[in-house]
Amino acid sequence: MNLALKYRPKSLEEIIGQSHLLGTGAVLQKLIETDALPHIFFYGPPGCGKTTLARVIASRLDRPFYEMNATTLKIEDLRRIFKEYTNALQKPLIFIDEVHRLSKNQQEVLLPFMENNAALIIGASTENPYYSLTAAMRSRSHLFELKSIQQKDMFQYLEHIIALEKLSVEEQAKEYLVFSSGGDIRAMLNLLESASAIQSPVTLETLRQIRPHAMQAGSSESESHYELTSAMIKSIRGSDIDAALYYLARLIEGGEPAEFIARRLAILASEDIGNANPPALNLASSTLNIVKHIGYPEARISLSQLVIYLASSPKSNSSYMAINNALKAIREGEIYPIPSHIKTHAKTYKYPHDFGGWVEQAYLATPLRFYQTQKIGFEKTLWQWHEKIISKEK
C-alpha cells in the first residue's frame, strides 16, 4: 500500500508542522473548533498538507466532502452540488485544488453561493492565489499560508514510519530522505517506499540511483541548504570569488536545483549590487532563463559565470534600503494625498518635455527622502546625471 496514503493524517492532532496555524491558541485551530470557519484558501509548497488539512476539516466538521481541481472543474457540477444541498441542514465542504487556475467565470459562479454560505469553500494552491482571485472572492474568504515541513519534524516522522513498517534504513540514507525531499512529506515517503522494495537495509546509494538530485530546494548533506546558500550569498557580497564558487559547488553536488540557485543570485543582483553595476541584474535574469531550459550538468557553467561576475562587481544596497524606507513610512501611517496638479487630466500639470526635460514642481504633498546614494560604481554616474537634470543651472 502507498505509504503516503496509508499514513495520511486523519485528525488535526496528526497534522505535521503548521504550528503557526494549528495547535493551542492558533487562529485556524480556534476557527475549526468553534465551527466558525469562513471560506479559506491555503497556499504552500507541494507535500505540506493542504489537501490533507481540507479533508481533516471536513471530517472534523462532519460535512459532506467534494474534491475538485480547477483545471477540470465544470460549472454544471458545482450547480448540481449546490442544488442537492439547497434545503439540507448540513452544507457540504467543496475543496478546489489549484485554485489559482480558476477562471473569472468560475469565480463568478461561486460568488453567490459563497455569499449565502450554500457550501464551505476551501481552495489550495502551490502559488499565492491572492493575485489570481478577484477582489470579490478575496473579500469573502481568508488566505492561510502553509509552510514546508521543518527538517526536525521530517526526521521525527520518518523515524515513526520506519518503526511502524519495521524497515531498516542506514543513517546516511535517512538524512538523504529528509534533505532531498525539501519539506515534501509525500515525496519522502514515496522515495522510502521505492527504495525499501529494492533492498534492506535502504542505503544512500540506492536512494541516489532513484533520485539523483533534490526535488526542491534541499541538500543531501547534514548542513541545510539554507546555510550553504547563505554562505554563498555572503561570500559574493564580500567579493570572495573562490569561497562563493566553493559553496556553489557544494550546493550543486548536494542536488540543489539550478533554478533555485539562479533565483537567489537574481535577488542578490538587485539587493547587494543594484545600480552600482546594473548589467548584473540582466546577467542574472539571463542565467535564470537559461538554467530553466538546459539543466545540469551544463547549468553549472552558467551559474559559475554569474557567481564570478557578481562577486567581482561593485556593491551597493541603496535600492534595497530605499524601498524598505518607503514601505516603512507607509506602514507607519505616512499617507498623503496626491497633489492635484499631477492627478489624471490635471490642467495645471507642467509637462517636463515642454521645459527642456525638467521643470520644478512638487510631486509629493509633503517632502520625503528615502533614497541615499552610495556613489559606488555606476551608481555615482547615475547620481551625477540626476543632479545635472534637476540643477537650476542649465
C-alpha positions, 0 to 999 in steps of 0.5 A: 500500500502507498505509504503516503496514503496509508499514513495520511493524517486523519485528525488535526492532532496528526497534522505535521508542522503548521504550528503557526496555524494549528495547535493551542491558541492558533487562529485556524485551530480556534476557527475549526473548533468553534465551527466558525470557519469562513471560506479559506484558501491555503497556499504552500509548497507541494507535500505540506498538507493542504489537501490533507488539512481540507479533508481533516476539516471536513471530517472534523466538521462532519460535512459532506466532502467534494474534491475538485481541481480547477483545471477540470472543474465544470460549472454544471457540477458545482450547480448540481452540488449546490442544488442537492444541498439547497434545503439540507441542514448540513452544507457540504465542504467543496475543496478546489485544488489549484485554485489559482487556475480558476477562471473569472467565470468560475469565480463568478459562479461561486460568488453567490453561493459563497455569499449565502454560505450554500457550501464551505469553500476551501481552495489550495494552491502551490502559488499565492492565489491572492493575485489570481482571485478577484477582489470579490472572492478575496473579500469573502474568504481568508488566505492561510499560508502553509509552510514546508515541513521543518527538517526536525519534524521530517526526521521525527516522522520518518523515524515513526514510519520506519518503526511502524513498517519495521524497515531498516534504513542506514543513517546516511540514507535517512538524512538523504530522505529528509534533505532531498525531499525539501519539506515534501512529506509525500515525496519522502515517503514515496522515495522510502517506499521505492527504495525499501522494495529494492533492498534492506537495509535502504542505503544512500546509494540506492536512494541516489540511483532513484533520485539523483538530485533534490526535488526542491530546494534541499541538500543531501548533506547534514548542513541545510541548504539554507546555510550553504546558500547563505554562505554563498550569498555572503561570500559574493557580497564580500567579493570572495570569488573562490569561497562563493564558487566553493559553496556553489559547488557544494550546493550543486553536488548536494542536488540543489536545483539550478533554478533555485540557485539562479533565483537567489543570485537574481535577488542578490543582483538587485539587493547587494549590487543594484545600480552600482553595476546594473548589467548584473541584474540582466546577467542574472535574469539571463542565467535564470532563463537559461538554467530553466531550459538546459539543466545540469550538468551544463547549468553549472557553467552558467551559474559559475559565470554569474557567481564570478561576475557578481562577486567581482562587481561593485556593491551597493544596497541603496535600492534595497534600503530605499524601498524598505524606507518607503514601505516603512513610512507607509506602514507607519501611517505616512499617507498623503494625498496626491497633489492635484496638479499631477492627478489624471487630466490635471490642467495645471500639470507642467509637462517636463518635455515642454521645459527642456526635460525638467521643470520644478514642481512638487510631486509629493504633498509633503517632502520625503527622502528615502533614497541615499546614494552610495556613489559606488560604481555606476551608481555615482554616474547615475547620481551625477546625471540626476543632479545635472537634470534637476540643477537650476543651472542649465 
